[in-house]
Amino acid sequence: MKTKKKTVLLGLFVLLGISVVAQAAMSPSIGVAPINVMLTPDNKIQTVKLINNYTDRGIIFNSKLFDWKRENKKDIYSPSTTANLKISPPVLRLTPKGKQTIRVGMLKDENLSKETLYRLFLTEVPSQTKVAEKGITKAVAVNMNMRIGIPIYVYPKNANCNLAWDVRKTSDGVNIKLSNHGNAHAKIVAITATASGKQVAAQDLYSNLYSGETNEIALKIPGNIGNIKFKITTEDAPVKVINKTYEAKL
C-alpha cells in the first residue's frame, strides 16, 4: 500500500516598522536592525542586518520592492517600477545562526516635494525536508511563508512635519486632533499636559502621523484646570517637527 505524503503549511506574517513595541513582540526567530530605512539627499545609502536565530536550519529570502501609498489612512501596496532604488543582494541566504546585510541605496536625488514611501518585502523561499515516522521515511513540505516588511522612507530636502492642533473639552478630559500639514511623517511617541508647572496627564502613543493626515487623541484630565500646555515628543528622524507644543484654556 502506498503511503500518502503529508504536507504541513505553517503561515507566519511579520510586519516591521509599526513601532518599537511591535518590534519587541515579533517572533525571535529572525532579527532585523534597524527596522526602518531612512534615505535623505545627504544620506543615500543605508544597511539593514538580518539575523537568523535558528540553530538548526538555514533560510532563503527573495526581496521585492513595493510602492507604498496612504489612502484614507490605509496602506496600499503595488509592485514598484522605480529605477532609483537599488536593493543588494536581491536574494538573501542565511545559514543557521548566520547574518546577512542588505544595502538599500538611492542612485540620485529626486528633488522631491514630499516624502516618498516604499516597503521592501522579504519572502521566505519554501523548504522541503524528510522525516521518519514509524520506520517509514516521508517527504514533508514545510512552507514557513515568513514575510518581513521593511519600511523605506525617502525624504525631501527640508523634510518637516508641521502640526496643527484642535483641542476640544470632553466630559472627562480633552479630545485632540493633530494634523500634519508638512511634507513628511513623524512618529508621535507620547503627549503630556501640564498646568501651573505640574504634569496633569500623559499618554504613550507610538503612532505615525503621515503628511496630510489627522490623528485623534483622547486624553483624560481630572477636574477643571484652566490653562493647560500640551507637548508631544517624537522619535528621532531627519524630519523637523514644527509646533510641538500648544496652549489651551479649558
C-alpha positions as CSV (number, residue, x, y, z in Angstrom):
1,M,0.0,0.0,0.0
2,K,1.3,3.4,-0.9
3,T,2.0,5.9,1.8
4,K,0.3,9.3,1.4
5,K,2.6,12.3,1.6
6,K,1.8,14.7,4.3
7,T,2.0,18.5,3.7
8,V,2.4,20.8,6.7
9,L,1.8,24.5,6.0
10,L,2.9,27.0,8.6
11,G,1.9,30.6,8.0
12,L,3.8,33.4,9.6
13,F,3.5,37.1,8.7
14,V,5.8,39.6,10.3
15,L,5.5,43.3,9.6
16,L,8.1,45.7,10.8
17,G,8.2,49.4,11.4
18,I,4.9,50.0,13.2
19,S,6.6,50.9,16.5
20,V,9.3,49.8,18.9
21,V,6.6,47.9,20.9
22,A,5.7,45.9,17.8
23,Q,9.4,45.1,17.2
24,A,9.7,43.6,20.7
25,A,6.6,41.5,20.1
26,M,7.9,39.8,16.9
27,S,9.0,36.2,16.6
28,P,12.5,35.8,18.0
29,S,13.5,33.5,15.0
30,I,14.6,36.4,12.8
31,G,16.1,39.7,13.9
32,V,16.1,42.9,11.8
33,A,18.1,46.0,12.7
34,P,17.2,48.8,12.1
35,I,13.5,48.3,11.4
36,N,13.3,51.4,9.1
37,V,15.3,52.7,6.2
38,M,15.6,56.5,6.1
39,L,17.2,58.0,3.0
40,T,17.9,61.7,2.5
41,P,19.7,63.8,-0.1
42,D,22.7,63.7,2.2
43,N,22.4,60.1,3.2
44,K,21.6,58.0,0.1
45,I,22.7,54.5,1.4
46,Q,21.6,52.6,4.5
47,T,22.3,49.0,5.5
48,V,19.9,46.6,7.3
49,K,21.2,43.5,9.1
50,L,19.2,40.3,9.1
51,I,20.0,37.7,11.8
52,N,18.9,34.1,11.8
53,N,18.4,32.9,15.4
54,Y,17.6,29.4,14.3
55,T,20.3,26.9,15.2
56,D,19.1,24.0,13.1
57,R,18.1,25.5,9.7
58,G,19.1,28.0,7.1
59,I,16.7,30.4,5.4
60,I,16.5,31.9,2.0
61,F,14.6,35.1,1.3
62,N,13.6,36.7,-2.0
63,S,13.3,40.5,-1.9
64,K,10.8,42.6,-3.8
65,L,10.2,46.4,-3.6
66,F,6.7,47.9,-3.4
67,D,5.4,51.4,-3.7
68,W,3.5,52.3,-0.6
69,K,0.6,54.8,-0.7
70,R,-1.7,56.1,2.1
71,E,-5.3,56.2,1.1
72,N,-8.0,57.0,3.8
73,K,-5.3,56.2,6.4
74,K,-4.8,52.7,5.0
75,D,-1.7,51.2,3.5
76,I,-1.9,50.4,-0.2
77,Y,1.0,48.4,-1.9
78,S,1.8,47.9,-5.5
79,P,5.0,46.4,-7.2
80,S,7.5,49.3,-7.6
81,T,8.8,50.3,-11.0
82,T,11.3,52.8,-9.7
83,A,14.8,52.6,-11.1
84,N,16.3,54.9,-8.5
85,L,16.4,52.5,-5.5
86,K,19.0,49.7,-5.5
87,I,18.5,46.6,-3.2
88,S,21.5,44.4,-2.8
89,P,21.6,41.4,-2.7
90,P,18.2,40.5,-4.2
91,V,18.4,37.0,-2.7
92,L,19.4,36.5,1.0
93,R,20.9,33.3,2.2
94,L,21.1,32.9,6.0
95,T,22.9,29.9,7.4
96,P,21.9,28.7,10.9
97,K,22.8,31.5,13.4
98,G,24.1,33.4,10.4
99,K,23.8,37.1,9.4
100,Q,23.2,38.9,6.1
101,T,23.5,42.6,5.3
102,I,21.1,44.3,2.9
103,R,22.1,47.5,1.2
104,V,19.4,50.0,0.2
105,G,20.7,52.9,-1.9
106,M,19.2,55.8,-3.8
107,L,21.1,56.3,-7.0
108,K,20.4,60.1,-7.5
109,D,18.5,63.0,-5.9
110,E,14.8,63.1,-7.0
111,N,14.1,66.7,-5.9
112,L,11.1,65.6,-4.1
113,S,8.5,68.0,-2.8
114,K,7.0,65.3,-0.4
115,E,8.2,62.2,1.3
116,T,8.0,59.0,-0.8
117,L,7.2,55.7,0.8
118,Y,8.3,52.2,-0.2
119,R,8.2,48.8,1.6
120,L,10.8,46.1,1.0
121,F,9.2,42.7,1.4
122,L,11.4,39.7,2.1
123,T,9.6,36.4,1.5
124,E,11.0,33.1,2.6
125,V,11.6,30.5,-0.1
126,P,9.7,27.3,0.8
127,S,11.9,24.5,2.0
128,Q,11.4,20.7,1.9
129,T,12.7,18.1,4.3
130,K,12.2,14.4,5.1
131,V,11.1,12.9,8.5
132,A,10.9,9.3,9.7
133,E,7.6,8.2,11.1
134,K,7.1,4.6,12.4
135,G,10.1,3.5,10.5
136,I,8.9,5.0,7.2
137,T,10.6,8.0,5.6
138,K,8.1,10.5,4.3
139,A,8.5,13.7,2.4
140,V,7.1,16.7,4.3
141,A,6.9,20.1,2.6
142,V,7.4,22.8,5.2
143,N,6.4,26.2,3.9
144,M,7.0,28.8,6.6
145,N,5.8,31.6,4.3
146,M,7.7,34.1,6.5
147,R,7.3,37.6,5.2
148,I,9.1,40.6,6.6
149,G,8.2,44.1,5.5
150,I,10.8,46.9,6.0
151,P,9.5,50.5,5.5
152,I,11.7,52.7,3.4
153,Y,11.3,56.5,3.7
154,V,12.8,58.7,1.1
155,Y,12.8,62.3,2.4
156,P,12.8,65.5,0.5
157,K,15.2,68.3,1.3
158,N,13.9,70.3,4.4
159,A,11.6,67.5,5.4
160,N,9.1,68.7,8.1
161,C,6.0,67.7,10.0
162,N,4.0,70.9,10.6
163,L,1.4,70.3,13.3
164,A,-1.9,71.9,13.6
165,W,-3.8,71.4,16.9
166,D,-7.6,71.3,17.6
167,V,-8.4,70.8,21.2
168,R,-11.9,70.2,22.5
169,K,-13.1,69.7,26.0
170,T,-14.9,66.4,26.8
171,S,-16.7,65.2,29.9
172,D,-13.6,63.6,31.3
173,G,-10.7,65.4,29.6
174,V,-10.0,66.6,26.1
175,N,-10.1,65.3,22.5
176,I,-7.1,66.4,20.4
177,K,-6.9,66.4,16.7
178,L,-3.3,66.6,15.4
179,S,-3.0,67.3,11.7
180,N,0.2,67.2,9.7
181,H,0.5,70.0,7.2
182,G,4.1,69.2,6.4
183,N,5.8,67.2,3.7
184,A,6.9,64.1,5.8
185,H,5.7,61.9,8.5
186,A,6.7,61.9,12.2
187,K,6.4,59.2,14.8
188,I,4.5,60.6,17.8
189,V,5.9,58.9,20.9
190,A,3.9,60.5,23.7
191,I,1.9,63.5,24.8
192,T,1.9,65.3,28.1
193,A,-0.3,68.0,29.6
194,T,0.9,70.4,32.3
195,A,-0.8,73.1,34.4
196,S,0.9,75.6,36.7
197,G,4.2,73.7,36.0
198,K,2.8,70.3,37.1
199,Q,2.0,67.4,34.9
200,V,-1.7,66.6,35.0
201,A,-1.9,63.9,32.2
202,A,0.4,61.8,30.0
203,Q,-0.1,59.1,27.4
204,D,2.2,56.9,25.3
205,L,1.2,56.9,21.6
206,Y,3.9,55.4,19.3
207,S,1.8,56.3,16.2
208,N,2.9,57.6,12.8
209,L,1.4,60.9,11.6
210,Y,1.7,61.0,7.9
211,S,1.6,64.1,5.7
212,G,-1.9,65.3,5.0
213,E,-3.4,63.1,7.8
214,T,-5.0,63.7,11.2
215,N,-4.7,61.6,14.3
216,E,-7.1,61.9,17.2
217,I,-6.1,61.6,20.9
218,A,-8.5,61.2,23.8
219,L,-6.7,62.4,26.9
220,K,-8.2,62.2,30.4
221,I,-7.6,65.2,32.6
222,P,-9.1,65.4,36.1
223,G,-11.3,68.4,37.1
224,N,-11.4,71.9,35.8
225,I,-7.8,73.1,35.5
226,G,-8.0,76.1,33.2
227,N,-4.8,76.9,31.2
228,I,-3.1,73.7,30.0
229,K,0.1,73.3,28.0
230,F,0.3,70.3,25.7
231,K,3.5,68.9,24.4
232,I,4.3,65.9,22.2
233,T,7.6,64.0,21.9
234,T,8.7,62.4,18.6
235,E,11.1,59.7,17.6
236,D,14.5,60.8,16.2
237,A,14.3,61.1,12.4
238,P,15.6,63.5,9.7
239,V,12.3,65.5,10.0
240,K,11.8,68.9,11.6
241,V,8.7,68.8,13.7
242,I,7.0,72.3,13.9
243,N,4.5,73.3,16.7
244,K,5.3,70.5,19.2
245,T,3.5,72.5,21.9
246,Y,0.1,74.0,22.2
247,E,-1.7,76.0,25.0
248,A,-5.4,76.0,25.6
249,K,-7.8,77.3,28.2
250,L,-10.4,74.7,29.2
